[in-house]
Amino acid sequence: MSSITFEDFTKVDLRIGTILEVNDFPNARKPAYQLIIDFGDLGKRKSSAQITTQYTKEDLLNRQIVAVVNFPKKQIADFMSECLVMGAVKEDDVFLLHPETKVKNGVQVS
């Protein structure tokens, strides 16, 4: 594992958002959902997430998550991802990171 400086870390913009919409993503190479996430004053952003083994669409609706919002947009099949949802990986499963209590959408994680 390589080290980064604190200055490197401060460049990563982690925010809290609420998942407003969850759709199947049949064109993804691996099973995934297309998410629409509300980041408050930052607006709504789209993301693709390979989280279908641990979460149903119903589990994800209105769930708050942590995401990186300052990556460049990335084309994934026919979908443009605008943020990166954060999760802990155990074997091949992803477990979403989230606040313990509800907070305002767009709050910065530090």
C-alpha positions in Angstrom: 0.0 0.0 0.0 1.3 3.4 -0.9 1.2 6.4 1.4 -0.5 9.7 0.7 -0.1 13.0 2.3 -2.8 14.8 4.3 -2.9 17.3 1.5 -3.8 14.4 -0.9 -6.6 13.3 1.4 -8.1 16.8 1.6 -8.6 16.7 -2.2 -11.1 13.9 -1.9 -14.6 15.3 -1.5 -16.7 12.8 0.4 -20.3 13.8 0.9 -23.5 12.3 2.4 -26.4 11.8 -0.1 -29.7 10.0 -0.1 -30.6 7.5 -2.8 -33.8 8.7 -4.6 -34.0 6.2 -7.4 -32.6 2.7 -8.1 -32.8 1.1 -11.5 -31.5 -2.2 -12.9 -28.5 -1.8 -15.2 -28.7 -4.6 -17.8 -25.9 -3.3 -19.9 -23.3 -3.4 -17.1 -20.6 -6.1 -17.4 -21.2 -7.2 -13.8 -24.6 -7.0 -12.0 -25.2 -3.4 -10.9 -27.8 -0.8 -10.2 -28.0 2.7 -11.6 -28.5 5.2 -8.7 -29.8 8.8 -8.6 -28.5 10.4 -5.4 -29.5 13.7 -3.8 -26.5 15.7 -2.4 -28.5 18.7 -1.3 -27.0 22.0 -2.5 -24.6 20.0 -4.9 -27.7 18.6 -6.7 -28.5 15.1 -7.8 -25.8 12.8 -9.2 -25.9 9.5 -10.9 -23.8 6.5 -10.0 -23.4 2.8 -11.0 -22.9 0.4 -8.1 -22.1 -3.3 -8.1 -24.2 -3.9 -4.9 -26.9 -6.3 -6.2 -25.8 -9.3 -4.0 -26.3 -7.4 -0.7 -29.1 -5.0 -1.4 -32.5 -5.0 -3.2 -33.7 -1.9 -4.9 -36.2 -1.4 -2.0 -33.3 -1.7 0.6 -31.6 1.2 -1.2 -34.4 3.7 -1.7 -34.1 6.6 0.7 -30.9 5.2 2.2 -28.1 7.7 3.0 -24.7 6.8 1.7 -21.1 8.2 1.5 -19.8 9.1 -2.0 -16.8 10.8 -3.6 -18.3 13.7 -5.6 -15.3 15.2 -7.2 -14.2 12.5 -9.6 -14.5 13.2 -13.3 -17.6 11.7 -14.9 -17.1 8.1 -16.1 -18.9 6.3 -18.9 -20.0 2.9 -17.9 -21.6 1.1 -20.8 -24.5 3.4 -21.8 -24.5 5.3 -18.5 -22.6 8.3 -17.2 -21.5 7.9 -13.6 -21.0 11.2 -11.8 -19.9 10.1 -8.3 -18.4 7.0 -6.6 -20.4 5.3 -3.8 -18.2 4.1 -1.0 -18.3 0.7 0.5 -16.3 -1.9 2.4 -15.5 -5.0 0.4 -15.6 -8.4 1.9 -14.7 -11.2 -0.6 -16.8 -10.1 -3.6 -19.6 -8.3 -1.6 -19.8 -4.6 -1.1 -21.3 -3.1 2.1 -22.2 0.6 1.8 -20.8 3.2 4.1 -23.4 5.4 5.7 -23.9 7.7 8.6 -25.3 6.3 11.9 -28.1 8.9 12.0 -29.8 10.9 9.3 -27.9 14.1 8.4 -28.4 16.8 5.9 -27.7 15.8 2.3 -24.4 17.2 1.0 -22.7 17.3 4.4 -19.0 16.8 3.9 -17.3 13.7 5.5 -13.9 14.5 7.1 
